[in-house]
Amino acid sequence: MSNDNNNKQNQLQLELPQEVAQGEYANFAIITHSSSDFIIDFARVLPGLPKAQVKSRVILAPEHAKRLLAALQENIMRYEREFGAIKIPNQEPRTIAPFPVGKGEA
């Protein structure tokens, strides 16, 4: 068998259902773990609201979490080479919310 045939046989085809294809906006993530899983809750935080609504939960094996980290690092490097450095102004290093998430007032 040639390498082209091996590559075609080893490719994974993904199905993207229409209801998932639109995506879900999240500007906050909480990561927890146990000895067997990493759990990432993606949420949407809005200014003035005291609660963030979790929009999606992803559960990963530790090996897959480490692969995800490597894939994100590689893609961020590619992005920054093409578009410039990603700046994160006045943000604490361990949170991904785009604004302070202290007390909310409506």
C-alpha positions as CSV (number, residue, x, y, z in Angstrom):
1,M,0.0,0.0,0.0
2,S,1.2,3.5,-0.7
3,N,1.5,6.3,1.8
4,D,-1.4,8.1,0.2
5,N,-3.7,5.1,0.8
6,N,-2.4,4.9,4.4
7,N,-3.1,8.6,5.1
8,K,-6.6,8.4,3.6
9,Q,-7.4,5.3,5.8
10,N,-6.0,7.1,8.9
11,Q,-8.0,10.3,8.4
12,L,-10.9,10.9,10.8
13,Q,-14.0,12.3,9.3
14,L,-15.9,14.7,11.6
15,E,-19.6,15.2,11.5
16,L,-20.7,18.8,12.5
17,P,-24.5,18.9,13.2
18,Q,-26.2,22.1,12.2
19,E,-27.2,22.9,15.8
20,V,-23.5,22.7,16.9
21,A,-22.0,24.4,13.9
22,Q,-23.2,27.9,15.1
23,G,-21.0,27.5,18.2
24,E,-21.6,28.9,21.6
25,Y,-20.0,32.2,22.8
26,A,-18.1,31.9,26.1
27,N,-15.8,34.5,27.7
28,F,-15.1,32.6,30.9
29,A,-13.8,29.1,31.7
30,I,-13.5,27.1,34.9
31,I,-11.2,24.1,34.9
32,T,-11.3,21.4,37.6
33,H,-9.8,18.0,37.7
34,S,-9.8,14.6,39.4
35,S,-7.2,11.8,39.2
36,S,-9.0,10.6,36.0
37,D,-10.6,13.6,34.3
38,F,-10.2,17.3,33.5
39,I,-13.5,19.2,33.3
40,I,-13.8,22.5,31.5
41,D,-16.9,24.6,32.0
42,F,-17.3,27.3,29.4
43,A,-19.5,30.1,30.5
44,R,-20.8,33.5,29.5
45,V,-20.2,36.4,31.9
46,L,-22.1,39.6,31.3
47,P,-21.3,43.0,33.0
48,G,-23.6,43.8,35.8
49,L,-25.0,40.3,36.3
50,P,-23.9,38.3,39.3
51,K,-24.3,34.9,37.7
52,A,-22.4,33.3,34.8
53,Q,-24.3,30.7,32.8
54,V,-22.4,27.6,31.8
55,K,-22.9,27.1,28.1
56,S,-20.8,23.9,27.6
57,R,-19.0,21.4,29.6
58,V,-16.1,19.3,28.2
59,I,-14.7,16.3,30.0
60,L,-11.2,15.1,29.0
61,A,-8.9,12.4,30.0
62,P,-5.6,13.8,31.4
63,E,-3.7,12.8,28.2
64,H,-6.3,14.6,26.0
65,A,-6.1,17.7,28.2
66,K,-2.3,17.8,27.7
67,R,-2.8,17.4,23.9
68,L,-5.4,20.2,23.9
69,L,-2.9,22.4,25.8
70,A,-0.2,21.7,23.2
71,A,-2.6,22.3,20.3
72,L,-3.7,25.6,21.8
73,Q,-0.1,26.7,22.3
74,E,0.8,25.8,18.7
75,N,-2.3,27.6,17.3
76,I,-1.7,30.7,19.4
77,M,1.9,30.8,18.1
78,R,0.7,30.5,14.5
79,Y,-1.9,33.2,15.1
80,E,0.6,35.6,16.6
81,R,3.0,35.1,13.8
82,E,0.3,36.0,11.3
83,F,-1.6,38.7,13.2
84,G,0.7,39.9,15.9
85,A,0.9,39.4,19.7
86,I,-2.4,38.9,21.6
87,K,-2.5,41.5,24.3
88,I,-4.4,40.9,27.5
89,P,-4.7,44.2,29.3
90,N,-5.0,44.5,33.1
91,Q,-6.0,40.9,33.5
92,E,-5.0,38.5,36.3
93,P,-3.1,35.6,34.9
94,R,-5.5,32.8,36.1
95,T,-8.8,34.0,34.7
96,I,-10.1,34.3,31.2
97,A,-13.1,36.7,31.8
98,P,-12.7,39.9,29.8
99,F,-13.7,42.1,32.7
100,P,-13.6,41.8,36.6
101,V,-16.0,39.2,37.9
102,G,-16.5,40.6,41.4
103,K,-19.8,41.8,42.7
104,G,-22.4,42.3,39.9
105,E,-24.9,45.1,39.9
106,A,-27.8,45.4,37.6
